[in-house]
Amino acid sequence: MKPFNYNLDLVKKKSEQNLFSVVSLFAGCGGSSTGYRLAGGKVLAINEFIKDAYECYAKNYPDTHIFTQDVRELKAEDIFEQLNIQKGELDILDGSPPCASFSMAGLREKAWGQEKKYSDTVQRTDDLFFEFARLVRDVQPRVFVAENVKGLTMGASQNLLGSAQTDLFDEHKKTIYYNLVSCGYSVEYRVLDSSDYYVPQARERIIFIGVRNDILKNITYPEKQKEKITVQEVIDNIKTEIDTSYKNLSKEQQRVYDLQLPGESMLACGDRIKEKISGAGRIRLDANKPCRTVTTSAELWHPHDKRTLTIDELKSVCSFPYDYYLGETFAKKWERLGRSVPPLMMYAIAKHIYNTILK
């Protein structure tokens, strides 16, 4: 499936197959949910308490129940009562706990345990994986899927992540891995690159898959696709109006643009213009490669035109349906995309889980 040739009607039609059931936590505007639906899954409910995000979700999927409370306040009994299901009946519990605490950008572990700005709220985020584990334990889905940044596997974050290798002093009992396994699951995790799954964006994420112990199935991951979709292919297939939906570059930015090599940041080209330049988060994209990771703050510049990408181009880069609603302002739309799991990446994962475990 190519990211620029499908719409919401196709997503909803695929979901009518009702092959498996899903509840999605930290659902954002619906990136993961869209992938599950494309794979034939029925998303019964989601949890999301950022108002802009769940309002976007409701616009696209108005029939899906939304738990809008903080996940710390969400109980398994709330899910059972709302959906009229019992413990152990749900097929997949999905979750993408906010990842700012584990991102390679910023102070990382120096800010653990503290409240930080996240979207339009201020909250602690480094403990949310343990809230996800609590709901896995109480809901007992057949399978769980969790997503987070690659930074969780690096530096001090590895101590919090944990592994199947335990230690002599029970420190592993404080790790994410141990808490997920102790819920009664076989657990594997692997870093996947979304560009290997028909997403024209190089976005590396750690993907956890857990299978309940009474279901004797091996955990594997979908095979990488040989074909990679480039920025140029997106540009060639997206018909978009160049108007106020994008940001024109200032004269200074245009000067820097001319001196940048494709795929290079402003900081990297600073020596060539013989002066200090701020804004390493501004990238002129390489047309012949997948897009760099879309974040909530970095400016991604068109490879040929002196402008940022339009929202239509960004939607395709992030593999969303071309008619997906993301909000009313350019900044909010970009934020929703920057915080989302690429739908086609989750489609590949969900389809593989269904075929190898749930089918």
C-alpha positions, 0 to 999 in steps of 0.5 A: 500500500502506498501512503498517498493513495488511500482515504478514510473510507478505505480505512473504515471499510477494512475495519468492518472485517472485525478480525480482532479487537483493540483498545488503544491507550495514549492514542493521540489523534489516531495513528496506531488506530488507523493501522489496526483498522487497515489490518482489519481490526475493530478499535473498541475504545481509546484513551487520550486526555490531550484535548486537541488530540482526542478532538481530532480523533473524534472527527475521524472516528466519531463512533469510537468511545474515548476515555478522556481521563488521565491514564493514571485514573483509568481502571480495567473495570471502566473498560469492561463496563463500557465495552461489555467484555470480561477480563481476558477477552480483548485481543490487543491492548495497544499503547504509546506512552509519551516518550519525551523523557526517553528522547535523545533530545533534551536532559533525559534522566536529569528530568525524570520524576519531574513534571514537564511541558507536554503538548498543552499540558504539564505532566510527568511522563517517565512513569507512564509505561508502568501505568500501561503495565498496570492495565495490561495486568488488569485487562489481560489481553491476548496480546499487547503492543507498546511503542516508544522512542529508540532512545529508551534503548540507549544510555541511562534509559537502558537501566529502566528498560531492562531485559531478560537477563536479571541481576543478583540484587533484584534491581530488574524488578524496577524495569519496564521489561520485568513489569510487563513480563510479570503481568503473565506475558512472553515479551520481546522488543525490537527497534523498527524503522518505519521506512521499512514498511512503506512509510516515506519517513525514517522513524525508528521506534522500539516496538514491544510485543507481549503474548499471554502465557496461555497462548503458546505462540512465538513472537516474531516481527514483520519482514522488512519491505525491499522498496523504500519510498522517497520524498520525491515520490511523495512530491510527485504524487501529492497535488497540494495548493501552495498557500498559507498552509506552509511557512515561507522561508525568510530571506536569511533562511533562504540564504542558508537553504542555498548553502545546505546540502540535502539532508543537512542541518543548519548547524552542519552548514554553519562553517560554510557561511562563516558565522554562527547559526542557530536552529539545528532542527531545520533540515533541507530534505534529500529528495532521493531518500525517505523523509527525516523523522517528523518531530513536533519542532523541527522544520523540514524544508522542501528539497527543491522549493524554498519552503517547508513541507505542506500539511498534505505532503506531511500527511503522506510522509507520515502515511496518514489518509489524505483526507484525515482531519488534524485540526485547524492551524498549521502548528497543531496539524504538524504537532499531531503528525509529529507525535503520531505512530505512522499508520502503515507501520502499525498496519504491518505490525498488526497484520503480522500479529493477526496472521502469526498469533491471533488468526 
